[in-house]
Amino acid sequence: MTEERKGIVQSVKGGIIDAIRGAGEITDAVVDTVSGSLVNTIEKTGAVGAALTSAVTDVVRGAIEGAAEVGGDIGSTAKGAMLGVLRGTREVSTETMDTIGTSAGAVVKTTAEVGGDVGAAAKGAVEGAIVGAKELGLDAEEAASAAATGALKAAGDVSSTAVEQVREAVTGTIAGVKVVLKEPFKGEEK
């Protein structure tokens, strides 16, 4: 990871820690921090395509690491991170469903790295995708599916236990929306 990317992760992590300690309301604090950080990064770098994907991944990583460091609720953090990503990228991203999948994947991988509950993180990411999709006038079922599928693919890179936890957490109806997983999933061919 480059120094610039490490700087983004640390900046967001510090912002999340300060916001959680100061506000107590984790979801709104995460939404504001993630959205603001992405807008700032995009304005500074003009990030699109792969650069945007890296920026999203770094910002989500910072949010999850920050919440984990202060004992914040990972599910609420994941929800806020997803909503923040959607708000922060709405002006520049034509690949919204890809962004949702990437964000959900980053949530799951980082949650696994910090020893958090990957199931709660995945469900939170799906909830955030649903809220964000409705807010932006997108198809909530498609957004939920993209988030769930991205989370499950990332879980496949973590472990078979993570796959089971994520699958259980994102299967069914979440926030009034039927979640449909898309096959095939990496790591499940066994």
C-alpha positions as CSV (number, residue, x, y, z in Angstrom):
1,M,0.0,0.0,0.0
2,T,1.4,3.4,-1.0
3,E,2.1,6.1,1.6
4,E,-0.8,8.1,0.1
5,R,-3.2,5.2,0.6
6,K,-2.0,4.6,4.1
7,G,-2.6,8.3,4.8
8,I,-6.2,8.0,3.6
9,V,-6.8,5.0,5.9
10,Q,-5.2,6.7,8.9
11,S,-7.1,10.0,8.3
12,V,-10.4,8.2,8.1
13,K,-9.6,6.0,11.0
14,G,-8.8,9.0,13.2
15,G,-11.9,10.8,12.0
16,I,-14.0,7.8,12.9
17,I,-12.4,7.5,16.3
18,D,-13.0,11.2,17.1
19,A,-16.5,11.1,15.8
20,I,-17.5,8.0,17.8
21,R,-16.0,9.3,21.0
22,G,-17.6,12.7,20.5
23,A,-21.0,11.9,19.1
24,G,-21.9,8.4,20.4
25,E,-24.2,8.0,17.3
26,I,-22.0,5.8,15.2
27,T,-23.9,5.4,12.0
28,D,-24.3,9.1,11.3
29,A,-20.7,9.8,12.3
30,V,-19.5,7.1,9.9
31,V,-21.7,8.3,7.1
32,D,-20.4,11.9,7.4
33,T,-16.7,10.9,7.8
34,V,-16.7,8.4,4.9
35,S,-18.7,10.6,2.5
36,G,-16.6,13.7,3.3
37,S,-13.3,11.7,3.0
38,L,-14.3,10.3,-0.4
39,V,-15.5,13.6,-1.8
40,N,-12.2,15.2,-0.6
41,T,-10.1,12.3,-2.1
42,I,-12.0,12.4,-5.4
43,E,-11.7,16.2,-5.7
44,K,-7.9,16.1,-4.9
45,T,-7.1,13.2,-7.2
46,G,-9.9,13.1,-9.8
47,A,-10.2,9.4,-8.9
48,V,-12.2,7.2,-11.3
49,G,-12.1,3.6,-12.3
50,A,-9.4,1.6,-10.4
51,A,-8.3,4.7,-8.5
52,L,-11.8,5.2,-7.2
53,T,-12.0,1.5,-6.2
54,S,-8.8,2.0,-4.2
55,A,-10.1,5.1,-2.6
56,V,-13.3,3.4,-1.6
57,T,-11.5,0.4,-0.2
58,D,-9.1,2.6,1.8
59,V,-11.9,4.8,3.3
60,V,-13.9,1.7,4.3
61,R,-10.8,0.1,5.8
62,G,-10.2,3.3,7.9
63,A,-13.8,3.3,9.1
64,I,-13.8,-0.3,10.2
65,E,-10.4,-0.1,11.8
66,G,-11.4,3.1,13.7
67,A,-14.6,1.6,15.0
68,A,-12.8,-1.6,16.0
69,E,-10.2,0.4,17.9
70,V,-12.8,2.1,20.1
71,G,-15.1,-0.8,20.4
72,G,-17.8,0.6,18.1
73,D,-20.5,-1.5,16.7
74,I,-19.2,-3.1,13.5
75,G,-22.7,-3.6,11.9
76,S,-23.6,0.1,12.4
77,T,-20.2,1.1,11.1
78,A,-20.6,-1.1,8.0
79,K,-24.0,0.4,7.3
80,G,-22.7,3.9,7.7
81,A,-19.7,3.2,5.6
82,M,-21.8,1.9,2.7
83,L,-24.2,4.8,2.9
84,G,-21.2,7.2,3.1
85,V,-19.6,5.6,0.0
86,L,-22.8,5.9,-2.0
87,R,-23.2,9.6,-1.0
88,G,-19.6,10.4,-1.6
89,T,-19.4,8.7,-5.0
90,R,-22.8,9.6,-6.4
91,E,-21.4,12.5,-8.5
92,V,-18.6,10.5,-10.1
93,S,-19.4,6.9,-10.2
94,T,-21.4,5.4,-13.1
95,E,-20.4,1.9,-11.8
96,T,-22.6,2.2,-8.7
97,M,-23.3,-1.5,-8.2
98,D,-19.7,-2.4,-8.7
99,T,-18.8,0.2,-6.0
100,I,-21.4,-1.3,-3.7
101,G,-19.9,-4.8,-4.1
102,T,-16.4,-3.5,-3.7
103,S,-17.4,-1.6,-0.5
104,A,-19.1,-4.6,1.0
105,G,-16.1,-6.7,0.2
106,A,-13.8,-4.2,1.9
107,V,-16.1,-4.2,4.9
108,V,-15.9,-8.0,5.3
109,K,-12.2,-8.3,4.7
110,T,-11.3,-5.5,7.1
111,T,-13.7,-6.8,9.7
112,A,-12.1,-10.2,9.5
113,E,-8.6,-8.6,9.9
114,V,-9.6,-6.8,13.1
115,G,-11.3,-9.9,14.5
116,G,-14.9,-8.5,14.2
117,D,-18.2,-10.1,13.4
118,V,-18.1,-10.6,9.6
119,G,-21.8,-11.6,9.6
120,A,-22.9,-8.3,11.3
121,A,-20.6,-6.4,9.1
122,A,-22.0,-7.9,5.9
123,K,-25.6,-7.4,7.1
124,G,-24.8,-3.7,8.0
125,A,-23.3,-3.2,4.5
126,V,-26.4,-4.6,2.9
127,E,-28.6,-2.3,5.0
128,G,-26.5,0.7,4.1
129,A,-26.7,-0.3,0.4
130,I,-30.5,-0.4,0.7
131,V,-30.8,2.9,2.4
132,G,-28.4,4.5,0.0
133,A,-30.1,3.1,-3.1
134,K,-33.5,4.4,-1.9
135,E,-31.9,7.8,-1.2
136,L,-30.4,8.0,-4.7
137,G,-33.4,6.6,-6.5
138,L,-31.7,3.3,-7.4
139,D,-33.1,-0.3,-7.3
140,A,-32.9,-1.3,-3.7
141,E,-33.0,-5.1,-4.5
142,E,-30.2,-4.7,-7.0
143,A,-28.1,-2.8,-4.5
144,A,-28.8,-5.3,-1.7
145,S,-27.8,-8.1,-4.1
146,A,-24.6,-6.3,-5.1
147,A,-23.6,-5.7,-1.5
148,A,-24.5,-9.3,-0.4
149,T,-22.6,-10.8,-3.3
150,G,-19.6,-8.6,-2.7
151,A,-19.5,-9.5,1.0
152,L,-19.8,-13.2,0.2
153,K,-17.0,-13.1,-2.4
154,A,-14.7,-11.4,0.1
155,A,-15.7,-13.9,2.8
156,G,-14.5,-16.6,0.4
157,D,-11.0,-15.0,0.5
158,V,-11.1,-15.1,4.3
159,S,-12.3,-18.6,5.3
160,S,-15.1,-21.1,4.9
161,T,-16.3,-20.1,8.4
162,A,-16.6,-16.5,7.2
163,V,-18.5,-17.7,4.1
164,E,-21.0,-19.5,6.4
165,Q,-21.4,-16.5,8.7
166,V,-21.9,-14.0,5.8
167,R,-24.3,-16.3,3.9
168,E,-26.4,-16.7,7.0
169,A,-26.4,-13.0,7.7
170,V,-27.4,-11.8,4.2
171,T,-29.8,-14.5,3.2
172,G,-33.5,-13.6,3.3
173,T,-35.1,-10.2,3.7
174,I,-33.1,-7.3,5.1
175,A,-34.7,-3.9,5.8
176,G,-37.8,-5.0,3.9
177,V,-35.9,-6.0,0.8
178,K,-35.4,-9.6,-0.5
179,V,-31.7,-10.2,-0.9
180,V,-30.7,-12.4,-3.9
181,L,-27.1,-13.8,-4.0
182,K,-25.5,-14.1,-7.4
183,E,-23.3,-17.2,-8.1
184,P,-20.5,-18.3,-8.4
185,F,-18.5,-17.4,-5.3
186,K,-14.7,-17.5,-4.9
187,G,-13.6,-20.0,-2.3
188,E,-16.8,-22.1,-2.4
189,E,-15.8,-24.7,-5.0
190,K,-14.7,-27.1,-2.3
